[in-house]
């Protein structure tokens, strides 16, 4: 997945899908959504006035720019009421929008940092929440012999209003990528069949993690070690397995 921070004006952005946020309030549009409204000749504002867009959490509205801007479609995702907005709701909103973008066969997606209109604005945290929700929503388990999934988002661009915000957004992006990578690995291990995710496979996976990160230690105990520690329950569970048990401390 290619992830970039974009400081271009909306009119210069080229993508399959542009994701913008809107609140359930008297001033529902985010700064980017308001810019998009101007470029689209007030189409978003008309939808708000007619109450076709409410800004309620989870609501998604699709708008087709028809060459007014260089994206194929704009997705407006509702964030709910300003006073109720939390990190979890930002993650969920980003996830819902990203799944919709994938369903519409988007390959390239650009998204603004969602949630900046909340009472407790933190650019770094909002950037992390936005990308974290997006990446986790796109997770798909790929079995070794499974046919490759056709509908796939290959790049995500995160909008930054100016170069001053890039560093904060980058910090949030790096944390989101690390968290999503860890959760995806855990999901892969859980989804793998037991003849693949064996004790020795789990131990080898843990060793690779330890090798890849400085200061991360690993210990793998075998049956003899567990017996010495009088870990009866652990040994009883593993007794019927075809492989030797492994007790992993990472």
ABEGO torsion letter per residue (X at the ends): XBBBBBABBAAABBBABBBBBBBBBABABBAAAAAAAAAAGGAAAAAAAAGABAGBBGBBBBBBAGGABABABBBBBBAEBAAABBAAAAAAAAAAAAAAAAAAGBABBBBBBBGAABABBBAAAAAAAAAAAAAAAABBBBBAABBBBABBBABBBBBBABAAAAAAAAAAAAAAAAAAAAAAAAAAAAABBAAABBAAAAAAAAAAAAAABBGBBBBBBBAAAAAAAGBAAAAAAAAABABBBBBBBX
